[in-house]
Amino acid sequence: MPKSHDDLFLSAADENIGERPCVNGDRCLANFMAQLRYGVDTKMAFTCKEFLLPTEYASFKEGKGLPQRKKKCLLCSRYFQVRNS
């Protein structure tokens, strides 16, 4: 899968269009990384949107909804993959 696909998921979820935030919520790595860089009380922190595979993303864009189970964002997914290997 190309980097351009990954890049689509490195932002906060737009819940107005049906996107969902990372299943880890406030414990999402995006929040943690912003707090490390800008401080614990930063307003720069956010929870990334859940990461969808290309087929899941195409289905979402066609109006067919999201996977039944909420998923991790790209950052959290990669972290857990490496941590468990």
N, CA, C and O atoms as a GROMACS GRO file, in nm:
protein
  340
    1MET      N    1   0.086  -0.116   0.000
    1MET     CA    2   0.000   0.000   0.000
    1MET      C    3   0.091   0.123   0.000
    1MET      O    4   0.190   0.126   0.073
    2PRO      N    5   0.059   0.223  -0.080
    2PRO     CA    6   0.148   0.339  -0.093
    2PRO      C    7   0.141   0.432   0.028
    2PRO      O    8   0.044   0.433   0.103
    3LYS      N    9   0.247   0.509   0.044
    3LYS     CA   10   0.254   0.606   0.152
    3LYS      C   11   0.139   0.706   0.143
    3LYS      O   12   0.089   0.754   0.245
    4SER      N   13   0.098   0.738   0.022
    4SER     CA   14  -0.012   0.833   0.004
    4SER      C   15  -0.140   0.784   0.073
    4SER      O   16  -0.219   0.864   0.122
    5HIS      N   17  -0.160   0.652   0.076
    5HIS     CA   18  -0.277   0.597   0.147
    5HIS      C   19  -0.259   0.617   0.297
    5HIS      O   20  -0.351   0.662   0.366
    6ASP      N   21  -0.141   0.582   0.348
    6ASP     CA   22  -0.113   0.600   0.491
    6ASP      C   23  -0.136   0.746   0.534
    6ASP      O   24  -0.194   0.772   0.638
    7ASP      N   25  -0.089   0.839   0.451
    7ASP     CA   26  -0.098   0.981   0.484
    7ASP      C   27  -0.242   1.029   0.502
    7ASP      O   28  -0.265   1.127   0.574
    8LEU      N   29  -0.338   0.963   0.440
    8LEU     CA   30  -0.479   1.001   0.454
    8LEU      C   31  -0.529   0.983   0.597
    8LEU      O   32  -0.631   1.040   0.635
    9PHE      N   33  -0.458   0.904   0.676
    9PHE     CA   34  -0.506   0.866   0.808
    9PHE      C   35  -0.425   0.927   0.922
    9PHE      O   36  -0.436   0.884   1.037
   10LEU      N   37  -0.344   1.027   0.892
   10LEU     CA   38  -0.262   1.093   0.995
   10LEU      C   39  -0.323   1.226   1.035
   10LEU      O   40  -0.256   1.329   1.036
   11SER      N   41  -0.450   1.222   1.068
   11SER     CA   42  -0.523   1.341   1.112
   11SER      C   43  -0.636   1.297   1.203
   11SER      O   44  -0.665   1.178   1.218
   12ALA      N   45  -0.699   1.395   1.263
   12ALA     CA   46  -0.813   1.364   1.350
   12ALA      C   47  -0.933   1.320   1.266
   12ALA      O   48  -0.946   1.357   1.149
   13ALA      N   49  -1.018   1.240   1.326
   13ALA     CA   50  -1.139   1.193   1.257
   13ALA      C   51  -1.237   1.308   1.236
   13ALA      O   52  -1.255   1.392   1.324
   14ASP      N   53  -1.297   1.312   1.120
   14ASP     CA   54  -1.405   1.408   1.093
   14ASP      C   55  -1.535   1.331   1.114
   14ASP      O   56  -1.588   1.266   1.024
   15GLU      N   57  -1.585   1.341   1.235
   15GLU     CA   58  -1.704   1.263   1.272
   15GLU      C   59  -1.828   1.312   1.198
   15GLU      O   60  -1.928   1.240   1.190
   16ASN      N   61  -1.823   1.434   1.142
   16ASN     CA   62  -1.936   1.487   1.065
   16ASN      C   63  -1.959   1.408   0.937
   16ASN      O   64  -2.070   1.405   0.885
   17ILE      N   65  -1.853   1.342   0.885
   17ILE     CA   66  -1.869   1.262   0.763
   17ILE      C   67  -1.866   1.112   0.794
   17ILE      O   68  -1.863   1.030   0.702
   18GLY      N   69  -1.866   1.078   0.922
   18GLY     CA   70  -1.875   0.938   0.961
   18GLY      C   71  -1.744   0.872   0.999
   18GLY      O   72  -1.743   0.754   1.033
   19GLU      N   73  -1.631   0.946   0.995
   19GLU     CA   74  -1.504   0.886   1.036
   19GLU      C   75  -1.506   0.864   1.187
   19GLU      O   76  -1.576   0.935   1.260
   20ARG      N   77  -1.430   0.766   1.233
   20ARG     CA   78  -1.425   0.735   1.376
   20ARG      C   79  -1.283   0.755   1.427
   20ARG      O   80  -1.186   0.730   1.355
   21PRO      N   81  -1.270   0.801   1.553
   21PRO     CA   82  -1.137   0.813   1.612
   21PRO      C   83  -1.080   0.676   1.649
   21PRO      O   84  -1.154   0.578   1.661
   22CYS      N   85  -0.950   0.671   1.666
   22CYS     CA   86  -0.878   0.550   1.708
   22CYS      C   87  -0.946   0.487   1.829
   22CYS      O   88  -0.992   0.557   1.919
   23VAL      N   89  -0.951   0.357   1.829
   23VAL     CA   90  -1.014   0.284   1.939
   23VAL      C   91  -0.943   0.312   2.073
   23VAL      O   92  -1.002   0.292   2.179
   24ASN      N   93  -0.818   0.356   2.068
   24ASN     CA   94  -0.744   0.385   2.192
   24ASN      C   95  -0.782   0.519   2.254
   24ASN      O   96  -0.737   0.549   2.365
   25GLY      N   97  -0.862   0.598   2.186
   25GLY     CA   98  -0.912   0.724   2.243
   25GLY      C   99  -0.800   0.815   2.291
   25GLY      O  100  -0.705   0.842   2.217
   26ASP      N  101  -0.812   0.863   2.415
   26ASP     CA  102  -0.712   0.955   2.471
   26ASP      C  103  -0.574   0.891   2.484
   26ASP      O  104  -0.475   0.962   2.501
   27ARG      N  105  -0.568   0.760   2.476
   27ARG     CA  106  -0.439   0.690   2.486
   27ARG      C  107  -0.374   0.667   2.350
   27ARG      O  108  -0.274   0.595   2.339
   28CYS      N  109  -0.430   0.728   2.246
   28CYS     CA  110  -0.375   0.719   2.111
   28CYS      C  111  -0.234   0.779   2.109
   28CYS      O  112  -0.208   0.879   2.176
   29LEU      N  113  -0.146   0.718   2.034
   29LEU     CA  114  -0.009   0.766   2.027
   29LEU      C  115   0.003   0.907   1.972
   29LEU      O  116   0.098   0.977   2.006
   30ALA      N  117  -0.090   0.951   1.890
   30ALA     CA  118  -0.085   1.088   1.839
   30ALA      C  119  -0.094   1.188   1.955
   30ALA      O  120  -0.023   1.288   1.956
   31ASN      N  121  -0.181   1.162   2.051
   31ASN     CA  122  -0.191   1.247   2.170
   31ASN      C  123  -0.060   1.247   2.247
   31ASN      O  124  -0.010   1.353   2.286
   32PHE      N  125  -0.007   1.130   2.269
   32PHE     CA  126   0.117   1.115   2.346
   32PHE      C  127   0.233   1.190   2.280
   32PHE      O  128   0.309   1.259   2.347
   33MET      N  129   0.246   1.175   2.148
   33MET     CA  130   0.356   1.240   2.076
   33MET      C  131   0.345   1.392   2.085
   33MET      O  132   0.446   1.460   2.102
   34ALA      N  133   0.225   1.446   2.075
   34ALA     CA  134   0.206   1.592   2.086
   34ALA      C  135   0.239   1.639   2.228
   34ALA      O  136   0.298   1.746   2.245
   35GLN      N  137   0.203   1.561   2.328
   35GLN     CA  138   0.233   1.599   2.465
   35GLN      C  139   0.383   1.595   2.492
   35GLN      O  140   0.434   1.677   2.568
   36LEU      N  141   0.452   1.501   2.431
   36LEU     CA  142   0.598   1.497   2.445
   36LEU      C  143   0.662   1.621   2.384
   36LEU      O  144   0.754   1.680   2.442
   37ARG      N  145   0.613   1.660   2.269
   37ARG     CA  146   0.673   1.774   2.199
   37ARG      C  147   0.632   1.909   2.256
   37ARG      O  148   0.716   1.997   2.273
   38TYR      N  149   0.503   1.925   2.286
   38TYR     CA  150   0.452   2.057   2.324
   38TYR      C  151   0.415   2.071   2.472
   38TYR      O  152   0.382   2.181   2.516
   39GLY      N  153   0.419   1.963   2.548
   39GLY     CA  154   0.384   1.968   2.690
   39GLY      C  155   0.250   1.903   2.716
   39GLY      O  156   0.166   1.890   2.627
   40VAL      N  157   0.230   1.864   2.839
   40VAL     CA  158   0.112   1.788   2.878
   40VAL      C  159  -0.018   1.862   2.852
   40VAL      O  160  -0.119   1.800   2.817
   41ASP      N  161  -0.019   1.993   2.869
   41ASP     CA  162  -0.143   2.071   2.855
   41ASP      C  163  -0.163   2.129   2.715
   41ASP      O  164  -0.241   2.222   2.698
   42THR      N  165  -0.094   2.076   2.616
   42THR     CA  166  -0.102   2.131   2.482
   42THR      C  167  -0.240   2.117   2.419
   42THR      O  168  -0.312   2.021   2.446
   43LYS      N  169  -0.274   2.213   2.337
   43LYS     CA  170  -0.397   2.206   2.258
   43LYS      C  171  -0.369   2.147   2.120
   43LYS      O  172  -0.459   2.137   2.037
   44MET      N  173  -0.243   2.108   2.095
   44MET     CA  174  -0.202   2.051   1.967
   44MET      C  175  -0.231   1.900   1.960
   44MET      O  176  -0.228   1.842   1.852
   45ALA      N  177  -0.260   1.838   2.074
   45ALA     CA  178  -0.282   1.693   2.078
   45ALA      C  179  -0.418   1.658   2.016
   45ALA      O  180  -0.514   1.733   2.028
   46PHE      N  181  -0.423   1.543   1.951
   46PHE     CA  182  -0.548   1.493   1.894
   46PHE      C  183  -0.540   1.342   1.884
   46PHE      O  184  -0.432   1.283   1.889
   47THR      N  185  -0.655   1.280   1.869
   47THR     CA  186  -0.664   1.136   1.846
   47THR      C  187  -0.680   1.114   1.696
   47THR      O  188  -0.770   1.171   1.634
   48CYS      N  189  -0.592   1.032   1.638
   48CYS     CA  190  -0.599   1.004   1.494
   48CYS      C  191  -0.727   0.928   1.460
   48CYS      O  192  -0.789   0.864   1.546
   49LYS      N  193  -0.765   0.935   1.333
   49LYS     CA  194  -0.878   0.856   1.285
   49LYS      C  195  -0.836   0.710   1.269
   49LYS      O  196  -0.718   0.680   1.251
   50GLU      N  197  -0.931   0.620   1.275
   50GLU     CA  198  -0.899   0.478   1.260
   50GLU      C  199  -0.842   0.452   1.120
   50GLU      O  200  -0.882   0.516   1.023
   51PHE      N  201  -0.750   0.359   1.112
   51PHE     CA  202  -0.686   0.325   0.986
   51PHE      C  203  -0.769   0.222   0.912
   51PHE      O  204  -0.807   0.119   0.968
   52LEU      N  205  -0.797   0.251   0.785
   52LEU     CA  206  -0.873   0.160   0.700
   52LEU      C  207  -0.784   0.108   0.589
   52LEU      O  208  -0.705   0.183   0.531
   53LEU      N  209  -0.795  -0.019   0.560
   53LEU     CA  210  -0.726  -0.077   0.445
   53LEU      C  211  -0.786  -0.016   0.318
   53LEU      O  212  -0.898   0.034   0.322
   54PRO      N  213  -0.713  -0.020   0.207
   54PRO     CA  214  -0.766   0.040   0.084
   54PRO      C  215  -0.906  -0.008   0.046
   54PRO      O  216  -0.989   0.073   0.003
   55THR      N  217  -0.934  -0.135   0.060
   55THR     CA  218  -1.068  -0.185   0.026
   55THR      C  219  -1.174  -0.131   0.123
   55THR      O  220  -1.285  -0.099   0.081
   56GLU      N  221  -1.139  -0.121   0.250
   56GLU     CA  222  -1.231  -0.066   0.350
   56GLU      C  223  -1.256   0.083   0.323
   56GLU      O  224  -1.369   0.132   0.336
   57TYR      N  225  -1.151   0.153   0.285
   57TYR     CA  226  -1.163   0.296   0.257
   57TYR      C  227  -1.249   0.319   0.133
   57TYR      O  228  -1.334   0.409   0.132
   58ALA      N  229  -1.228   0.239   0.030
   58ALA     CA  230  -1.310   0.252  -0.092
   58ALA      C  231  -1.457   0.226  -0.059
   58ALA      O  232  -1.545   0.297  -0.108
   59SER      N  233  -1.484   0.127   0.022
   59SER     CA  234  -1.620   0.096   0.063
   59SER      C  235  -1.682   0.213   0.141
   59SER      O  236  -1.798   0.247   0.119
   60PHE      N  237  -1.604   0.273   0.230
   60PHE     CA  238  -1.651   0.389   0.308
   60PHE      C  239  -1.684   0.505   0.214
   60PHE      O  240  -1.788   0.570   0.229
   61LYS      N  241  -1.596   0.533   0.119
   61LYS     CA  242  -1.618   0.644   0.025
   61LYS      C  243  -1.740   0.620  -0.064
   61LYS      O  244  -1.803   0.716  -0.109
   62GLU      N  245  -1.775   0.493  -0.088
   62GLU     CA  246  -1.893   0.460  -0.168
   62GLU      C  247  -2.022   0.464  -0.085
   62GLU      O  248  -2.130   0.438  -0.136
   63GLY      N  249  -2.009   0.497   0.044
   63GLY     CA  250  -2.126   0.507   0.130
   63GLY      C  251  -2.170   0.376   0.190
   63GLY      O  252  -2.283   0.364   0.238
   64LYS      N  253  -2.082   0.275   0.188
   64LYS     CA  254  -2.118   0.143   0.242
   64LYS      C  255  -2.080   0.126   0.388
   64LYS      O  256  -2.089   0.015   0.442
   65GLY      N  257  -2.038   0.233   0.453
   65GLY     CA  258  -2.009   0.227   0.595
   65GLY      C  259  -1.868   0.183   0.629
   65GLY      O  260  -1.783   0.162   0.542
   66LEU      N  261  -1.846   0.170   0.757
   66LEU     CA  262  -1.716   0.132   0.812
   66LEU      C  263  -1.719  -0.013   0.861
   66LEU      O  264  -1.827  -0.071   0.875
   67PRO      N  265  -1.602  -0.070   0.887
   67PRO     CA  266  -1.599  -0.205   0.944
   67PRO      C  267  -1.681  -0.210   1.074
   67PRO      O  268  -1.693  -0.110   1.145
   68GLN      N  269  -1.737  -0.323   1.102
   68GLN     CA  270  -1.824  -0.338   1.219
   68GLN      C  271  -1.751  -0.301   1.348
   68GLN      O  272  -1.805  -0.232   1.434
   69ARG      N  273  -1.626  -0.349   1.361
   69ARG     CA  274  -1.548  -0.322   1.482
   69ARG      C  275  -1.458  -0.201   1.460
   69ARG      O  276  -1.389  -0.192   1.358
   70LYS      N  277  -1.459  -0.110   1.555
   70LYS     CA  278  -1.372   0.007   1.551
   70LYS      C  279  -1.226  -0.038   1.562
   70LYS      O  280  -1.195  -0.133   1.634
   71LYS      N  281  -1.137   0.032   1.489
   71LYS     CA  282  -0.998  -0.011   1.481
   71LYS      C  283  -0.901   0.095   1.535
   71LYS      O  284  -0.941   0.206   1.570
   72LYS      N  285  -0.775   0.057   1.542
   72LYS     CA  286  -0.669   0.149   1.582
   72LYS      C  287  -0.634   0.241   1.465
   72LYS      O  288  -0.665   0.211   1.350
   73CYS      N  289  -0.570   0.352   1.497
   73CYS     CA  290  -0.518   0.441   1.394
   73CYS      C  291  -0.389   0.382   1.337
   73CYS      O  292  -0.341   0.279   1.385
   74LEU      N  293  -0.334   0.447   1.237
   74LEU     CA  294  -0.210   0.399   1.176
   74LEU      C  295  -0.096   0.396   1.277
   74LEU      O  296  -0.022   0.297   1.282
   75LEU      N  297  -0.080   0.500   1.357
   75LEU     CA  298   0.030   0.505   1.453
   75LEU      C  299   0.019   0.394   1.557
   75LEU      O  300   0.116   0.323   1.583
   76CYS      N  301  -0.098   0.378   1.614
   76CYS     CA  302  -0.117   0.275   1.716
   76CYS      C  303  -0.105   0.135   1.655
   76CYS      O  304  -0.050   0.045   1.718
   77SER      N  305  -0.156   0.117   1.534
   77SER     CA  306  -0.146  -0.014   1.468
   77SER      C  307  -0.001  -0.053   1.448
   77SER      O  308   0.040  -0.166   1.479
   78ARG      N  309   0.078   0.040   1.397
   78ARG     CA  310   0.219   0.010   1.373
   78ARG      C  311   0.292  -0.015   1.503
   78ARG      O  312   0.376  -0.106   1.511
   79TYR      N  313   0.263   0.062   1.605
   79TYR     CA  314   0.327   0.041   1.735
   79TYR      C  315   0.298  -0.098   1.789
   79TYR      O  316   0.389  -0.168   1.833
   80PHE      N  317   0.172  -0.139   1.787
   80PHE     CA  318   0.136  -0.270   1.840
   80PHE      C  319   0.191  -0.384   1.757
   80PHE      O  320   0.223  -0.490   1.810
   81GLN      N  321   0.204  -0.364   1.624
   81GLN     CA  322   0.264  -0.466   1.538
   81GLN      C  323   0.411  -0.488   1.574
   81GLN      O  324   0.457  -0.601   1.584
   82VAL      N  325   0.483  -0.378   1.594
   82VAL     CA  326   0.626  -0.388   1.625
   82VAL      C  327   0.646  -0.439   1.767
   82VAL      O  328   0.734  -0.522   1.792
   83ARG      N  329   0.566  -0.391   1.860
   83ARG     CA  330   0.580  -0.430   1.999
   83ARG      C  331   0.558  -0.580   2.018
   83ARG      O  332   0.622  -0.643   2.102
   84ASN      N  333   0.466  -0.636   1.940
   84ASN     CA  334   0.431  -0.778   1.956
   84ASN      C  335   0.511  -0.871   1.866
   84ASN      O  336   0.481  -0.990   1.860
   85SER      N  337   0.611  -0.819   1.797
   85SER     CA  338   0.688  -0.907   1.708
   85SER      C  339   0.819  -0.949   1.771
   85SER      O  340   0.896  -1.024   1.711
   0.00000   0.00000   0.00000
